[in-house]
Amino acid sequence: QQPTLRTSVAPAHPLHQPNAVLLRLNAPVPPVPGTAAHSLNAPLGDASLVSTQSPGLWLLLFCGIASVVAALRRAMVGIQQSSVFLQPHAGYQAMLGIAGTSIGPNDDEDTAKSVSAQVRSGAAEEEEWSAKSVTPLERRLTVEHMNQGVHEAEYAVRGAVVVKAAEVAARLADPEQAEHMPFKRLIACNIGNPHAVHQEPITFFRQVAAAVTYPALLDLDPPVFPADVCRRATEYIKAMPGNSAGSYTESEGLLVVRQQIASYIERRDGFPADPEMIELTTGASEAVKRCIQVIFESPHDGVMVPCPQYPLYSCAITMFGGHVRYYYPEETTGWSVDINEVRRSFDQATADNVEVRSIVVINPGNPCGSVLPLHTIRDILAFAAAEGLVVFADEVYQDNVYTEGCEFHSFKKALRMLQHEHKGEPGHPIHKAQLISFHSTSKGILGECGQRGGYMELIGFGPSMMAEFAKMGASGLSSNTLGQIFCGVMACPPEPGDESYELYHKERSAIFEGMKRRARLLTAALNDIPGMLCQPIDGAMYAFPKIELSDRACAAAEQQDMQPDEFYCMELLEATGIICVPGSGFGQKPGTWHLRMTILPPDDMMEDVINRIREFHLQFTQTYA
């Protein structure tokens, strides 16, 4: 018997309440007596909106198509701690279970009252709701009745300053208002988004992507692409279900791409890598959030995070109900990490009844631009192994190291070195170490942020835990296929002798040398401004200068209900059109103030940025002296 969904026009029915949400699971809707409801017999996967003439607004979500899976997962997190009544379906039950939402019973003898989603089966009691008076809903999806972790989470990179920048952009677009503004363009220094500030894409990667998405380009005569582009694109096309980039892939990603990534890791570290321990994700951010979500076991669990940190971590930890515990790199020594400070943070968390489950390390550092030496990485790994902590190694800037004498060392390589040194000690904690490392196509030299390619490599996890990670991935079906392809070409770019190598090498070198040049230029320029102090930008894409702010400036910020460095960045935006992120959004030692800005604008634009900041800062300090 086909399941059906029935309602009436009773004003008190939950479906007539604002924010009512229906989840339709392959269920035809017969006409309801007294209404103009349509019969919906489309197969599962058909997406449409159905309107009626009954009071209120009805929103029917036809679930089952991949394009709404991500939105549905976010909705499940948003209504965490609630119950949803629906027909059993493995995919939805998996997402609800991951989000911590209970799944209510749904059979003919159960009547769900005072819930915002109601799906019923069977054909009995056609007039049930019209014959009953239903108590109005006590819980709707409002800010007060949602997952408070989501409400409390903050993500400064797209915070208040960026919102204000949108308002400024609107004024610039109005000729009458623009005429009276002190600048003619906005310069986005707030986010590592290289192509948004005119970094050119690398030809080989875009050609492969074009051929993969439109294979007919491979058949043109004469050929429009070099032979190595055609070979690589054909390899990917053959690996895709149905030979189409429009198909879902395996949940963990295309095997050929995971094999290419494993090969890259082996070349980088000198130790074997297993493609079965690699999962492709929609950007590294998805991988990070997935791992943070899965690691929390109780409300007392927490994660140690560097301060300053990339706010994705504090945001995700807060969303999923965990505790953020900071350890502080030392700014005066180039943001170095002292293992004694790590130990202090851990001991304090333990004393506060926080069960630390993991430690996050960002190397090269975002926002501070540091590059960790090998001995520090070894110290962190040994500490984590001894305390049973999972290490989250954010290594998305591994190709961005500029300073002579600095070198990127992966946590994977350092771990294998330590394990080799203790191979005669089977009971040593290092052999039970657990490590998850993250990489992305958004940073490095590619800067292909919009492609949303990323991956994670998992070390030290058994088959049962890997099955849990696989389940997390399967709940989202698969990461986007084009992002996977960009991961493959990032891991295995053209080599000497390949048709595209010379152009690839030329383009890559130009991008890297430009970043290196601007890292030095910006460091020197900021340190030349009185009241600013910037540690060397050894890696990554950012400067994180310390700024001195007077008591008057702090008082003015307080009047605006802002942190002092947020107030500074707002004033900087209004006066110069430069968008930066206040250091308070990344975390900083109490009593210090910073801002983060990128090294990505091209040379001529960077010179303009430096001149505007210098002029503004001198005027600001004079105003609030």
Residue pairs with C-beta under 8 A, 6 or more apart in sequence:
1 121
1 122
1 123
2 27
2 28
3 25
3 26
3 27
3 87
3 119
3 120
3 121
3 122
4 27
4 28
4 29
4 30
4 120
4 121
4 122
4 123
5 22
5 24
5 27
5 29
5 119
5 120
6 29
6 30
6 32
6 120
6 126
6 128
6 129
7 13
7 15
7 32
7 35
7 37
7 54
7 129
8 32
8 33
8 34
8 35
8 127
8 128
8 129
8 130
9 16
9 32
9 34
9 35
9 54
9 55
9 130
10 16
10 129
10 130
10 132
10 133
10 134
11 55
12 133
12 134
12 135
12 136
13 129
13 134
14 20
14 113
14 114
14 115
14 116
14 118
14 134
14 137
15 22
15 56
15 58
15 118
16 54
16 55
16 56
17 56
17 116
17 136
17 137
17 140
18 56
18 57
18 140
19 116
19 140
19 141
19 142
20 56
20 58
20 59
20 116
20 117
21 59
21 61
21 75
21 116
21 117
21 141
22 58
22 59
22 60
22 61
22 117
22 118
22 119
23 61
23 63
23 84
23 86
23 92
23 117
23 119
24 40
24 60
24 61
24 62
24 63
24 119
25 44
25 63
25 64
25 86
25 87
25 89
25 92
25 119
26 43
26 44
26 64
26 87
27 87
27 119
28 39
28 40
28 41
29 37
29 38
29 39
29 40
29 50
30 37
30 39
31 37
31 38
31 39
33 126
33 127
33 130
34 130
35 52
35 53
35 54
36 52
36 53
36 54
37 50
37 52
37 54
38 50
38 52
40 48
40 50
40 60
42 48
42 62
44 64
45 62
45 64
45 65
46 62
47 62
47 65
47 67
47 68
48 60
48 62
49 59
49 60
50 58
50 60
51 58
52 58
61 68
61 72
63 72
63 92
64 91
66 248
66 477
69 91
69 95
69 475
69 476
69 477
70 476
72 92
72 95
73 95
73 98
73 99
73 475
73 476
76 84
76 95
76 96
76 98
76 99
76 101
77 99
77 147
77 150
77 319
78 141
78 146
78 147
78 150
79 99
79 101
79 141
79 146
79 147
80 99
80 100
80 101
80 147
80 149
81 100
81 101
81 147
82 101
82 102
82 116
82 139
82 145
83 101
83 102
83 103
83 104
83 115
84 96
84 101
84 102
84 103
84 104
84 115
84 117
85 103
85 104
85 105
85 106
85 110
85 112
85 115
85 117
85 118
85 119
86 92
86 103
86 104
86 106
86 117
86 119
87 106
87 119
87 121
88 106
91 475
93 103
94 471
94 474
94 475
95 475
96 102
96 103
97 103
98 293
98 472
98 475
104 110
104 112
104 115
106 112
106 119
106 120
106 121
107 121
107 122
108 121
108 122
108 124
111 128
112 118
113 134
113 135
114 134
114 135
114 136
114 137
114 138
114 139
115 137
116 137
116 139
116 140
116 141
139 145
143 151
147 319
149 318
149 319
149 320
149 321
150 319
152 318
153 314
153 315
153 316
153 318
153 319
154 311
154 314
154 315
154 318
154 585
155 311
155 312
155 315
156 311
156 581
156 582
156 584
156 585
156 586
157 190
157 191
157 311
157 581
157 585
158 191
159 581
159 585
160 562
160 566
160 570
161 190
161 566
161 569
161 570
161 573
161 579
161 580
161 581
161 582
162 190
162 579
164 570
164 573
164 574
165 186
165 188
165 190
165 573
165 579
168 186
168 573
168 574
168 577
169 186
171 177
171 178
171 181
172 178
172 181
172 184
172 185
172 186
172 577
178 184
181 577
182 575
182 576
182 577
183 576
183 577
183 612
184 577
185 577
186 577
186 578
186 579
187 197
187 577
187 578
187 579
187 601
187 605
187 608
187 609
188 196
188 197
188 579
189 578
189 579
189 580
189 597
189 598
189 600
189 601
189 609
190 579
190 580
190 581
190 596
190 597
190 598
191 581
191 598
192 366
192 442
192 443
192 447
192 449
192 541
192 542
192 598
192 600
193 447
193 449
193 600
194 447
194 449
194 541
194 600
195 201
195 447
195 448
195 449
195 450
196 449
197 598
197 600
197 601
197 602
197 605
198 601
198 602
198 605
199 447
199 511
199 600
199 602
200 507
200 511
201 447
201 448
202 445
202 446
202 504
202 507
202 508
202 511
203 500
203 503
203 504
203 507
204 228
204 229
204 489
204 493
204 494
204 500
204 503
204 504
205 446
205 448
205 486
205 489
205 490
207 225
207 226
207 229
207 233
207 500
208 229
208 232
208 233
208 236
208 485
208 489
209 451
209 482
209 485
209 486
210 217
211 217
211 218
211 225
211 229
211 230
211 233
212 233
212 236
212 237
212 245
212 482
212 485
213 245
213 482
215 233
215 237
215 243
217 224
217 225
218 225
218 230
218 233
218 234
223 230
225 233
226 499
226 500
227 499
228 494
228 498
228 499
228 500
229 499
229 500
232 488
232 489
235 256
236 254
236 256
236 257
236 485
236 488
237 243
237 244
237 245
239 254
239 255
239 256
239 257
240 247
240 249
240 254
240 481
241 247
241 248
241 249
245 481
245 482
245 485
246 481
247 481
248 477
248 478
249 280
249 478
249 479
249 481
249 484
250 478
251 470
251 473
251 474
251 476
251 477
251 478
252 258
252 278
252 279
252 280
252 470
252 473
253 278
253 279
253 280
253 281
253 455
253 478
253 479
253 484
253 487
254 280
254 481
254 484
254 488
255 275
256 488
257 280
257 484
257 485
257 487
257 488
257 491
258 275
258 276
258 278
258 280
258 455
259 275
260 487
260 488
260 491
260 492
261 273
261 275
261 278
261 455
261 457
261 487
261 488
261 491
262 273
262 274
262 275
262 278
263 273
263 491
263 492
264 491
264 492
265 273
265 410
265 412
265 457
266 272
266 273
268 410
268 413
269 410
269 412
269 413
269 416
270 413
271 412
271 413
271 416
273 412
273 457
276 466
277 457
277 458
277 459
277 461
277 466
278 455
278 456
278 457
278 458
279 287
279 455
279 456
279 458
279 469
279 470
279 473
280 453
280 454
280 455
280 479
280 483
280 484
280 487
281 287
281 290
281 454
281 455
281 456
281 473
281 479
282 452
282 453
282 454
282 476
282 479
282 480
282 483
283 440
283 442
283 452
283 453
283 454
283 483
284 394
284 396
284 438
284 439
284 440
284 442
284 454
284 455
284 456
285 312
285 454
286 454
286 476
286 479
287 436
287 438
287 454
287 455
287 456
288 312
288 313
288 316
288 392
288 394
288 438
289 312
289 316
289 319
290 469
290 472
290 473
291 390
291 392
291 436
291 456
292 303
292 313
292 316
292 317
292 320
292 322
292 358
292 392
293 316
293 320
293 472
294 468
294 469
294 472
295 301
295 303
295 322
295 357
295 358
295 390
296 320
296 321
296 322
296 357
297 355
297 357
298 355
299 321
300 323
300 353
300 354
300 355
301 322
301 323
301 354
301 355
301 356
301 357
302 317
302 322
302 323
302 324
302 325
302 349
302 354
302 355
302 356
302 357
303 313
303 317
303 322
303 323
303 324
303 325
303 356
303 357
303 358
303 359
303 360
303 392
304 325
304 326
304 327
304 342
304 345
304 346
304 349
304 356
304 358
304 359
304 360
304 389
305 313
305 314
305 317
305 324
305 325
305 326
305 327
305 360
305 587
306 326
306 327
306 328
306 329
306 337
306 360
306 361
306 362
306 365
307 326
307 327
307 328
307 329
307 586
307 587
307 588
307 589
308 329
308 367
308 368
308 544
308 583
308 586
308 587
308 588
308 594
309 326
309 360
309 362
309 366
309 586
309 587
310 362
310 366
310 367
310 394
310 586
311 585
311 586
313 324
313 360
314 324
314 587
317 323
317 324
318 324
322 357
323 349
323 354
325 345
325 346
325 348
325 349
325 354
325 356
326 345
326 587
327 337
327 341
327 342
327 344
327 345
327 346
328 341
328 345
328 589
329 335
329 336
329 337
329 341
329 365
329 368
329 370
330 336
330 337
330 338
330 341
331 368
331 535
331 546
331 589
331 592
334 370
334 535
334 536
334 538
335 365
335 368
335 369
335 370
335 535
336 370
336 376
337 361
337 372
337 376
337 380
339 376
339 379
339 380
339 383
342 359
342 379
342 380
342 383
343 383
346 356
346 383
346 387
349 356
350 356
356 387
356 389
357 389
357 390
358 389
358 390
358 391
358 392
359 380
359 383
359 384
359 389
359 390
359 391
359 392
360 392
360 394
361 372
361 377
361 380
361 391
361 392
361 393
361 394
361 411
362 394
363 370
363 371
363 372
363 377
363 393
363 394
363 395
363 397
363 408
363 411
364 370
364 371
364 372
364 397
364 398
364 400
364 401
364 408
364 538
364 539
364 540
365 371
365 372
365 397
365 539
365 540
366 394
366 397
366 540
366 541
366 542
367 540
367 542
367 544
367 581
367 583
367 586
367 596
368 535
368 542
368 544
369 519
369 535
369 536
369 537
369 538
369 539
369 540
369 542
369 543
369 544
370 535
370 538
370 539
371 401
371 403
371 406
371 407
371 408
371 538
371 539
372 409
373 409
374 407
374 409
374 414
377 409
377 411
377 414
378 414
378 417
378 418
380 391
380 411
381 391
381 411
381 414
381 415
381 418
381 430
381 433
381 435
382 418
382 429
382 430
383 389
384 390
384 391
384 433
385 429
385 430
385 432
385 433
386 429
388 429
388 432
390 434
390 435
390 436
391 411
391 433
391 434
391 435
391 436
392 436
392 438
393 410
393 411
393 412
393 435
393 436
393 437
393 438
394 438
395 408
395 410
395 411
395 437
395 438
395 439
396 438
396 439
396 440
396 442
396 443
396 444
396 454
397 443
397 444
397 539
397 540
397 541
398 408
398 410
398 439
398 444
399 408
399 443
399 444
399 445
399 512
400 443
400 444
400 445
400 515
400 539
400 540
400 541
401 407
401 408
401 538
401 539
402 515
402 516
402 519
402 520
402 537
402 538
402 539
403 536
403 538
403 539
406 538
406 539
408 539
410 437
411 435
411 437
412 435
412 437
412 457
412 459
415 430
415 433
415 435
415 459
418 430
418 433
419 430
419 431
419 433
422 428
422 430
422 431
425 431
432 460
433 459
433 460
434 459
434 460
434 461
435 458
435 459
435 460
436 456
436 457
436 458
436 459
437 456
437 457
437 459
438 454
438 455
438 456
439 454
439 455
439 456
440 453
440 454
440 455
441 448
441 451
441 452
441 453
441 454
441 483
441 486
441 487
441 490
442 448
442 449
442 451
442 452
442 453
442 454
443 540
443 541
444 490
445 508
445 511
445 512
446 486
446 490
447 511
447 600
448 486
451 480
451 482
451 483
451 486
452 479
452 480
452 483
453 479
453 480
453 482
453 483
453 484
453 485
453 486
453 487
453 490
454 479
454 483
454 487
455 487
458 466
458 469
461 469
473 479
493 504
493 508
494 500
494 501
494 504
494 505
495 501
514 602
514 603
515 541
515 599
515 600
517 603
518 599
518 600
518 601
518 603
518 606
519 537
519 543
519 599
520 537
521 606
521 610
522 534
522 537
522 543
522 597
522 599
522 606
522 610
523 534
523 535
523 536
523 537
523 543
525 610
525 614
526 532
526 533
526 534
526 543
526 545
526 610
526 613
527 533
527 534
528 614
529 613
529 614
529 617
529 618
530 617
530 618
530 621
531 547
531 548
531 617
531 621
532 545
532 546
532 547
532 548
532 617
533 545
533 546
534 543
534 544
534 545
534 546
535 544
537 543
537 599
541 598
541 599
541 600
542 596
542 597
542 598
542 599
543 596
543 597
543 598
543 599
544 583
544 586
544 594
544 595
544 596
545 594
545 595
546 592
546 593
546 594
547 565
547 568
547 593
547 594
547 595
547 617
548 593
548 621
549 557
549 564
549 565
549 568
549 593
549 624
550 621
550 624
550 625
552 624
552 625
553 564
553 567
553 568
553 620
553 624
554 564
556 567
556 624
557 563
557 564
557 566
557 567
557 568
560 567
560 570
562 570
563 582
563 584
563 593
564 593
565 582
565 583
565 584
565 593
565 594
565 595
566 582
566 584
566 585
568 582
568 593
568 595
568 620
569 580
569 581
569 582
569 595
571 616
571 620
572 578
572 580
572 595
572 613
572 616
572 620
573 579
573 580
575 616
575 619
576 612
576 613
576 615
576 616
577 612
578 597
578 609
578 612
578 613
580 595
580 596
580 597
581 595
581 596
581 597
582 593
582 594
582 595
583 592
583 593
583 594
583 595
583 596
584 593
585 596
586 594
586 596
588 594
597 609
599 606
601 609
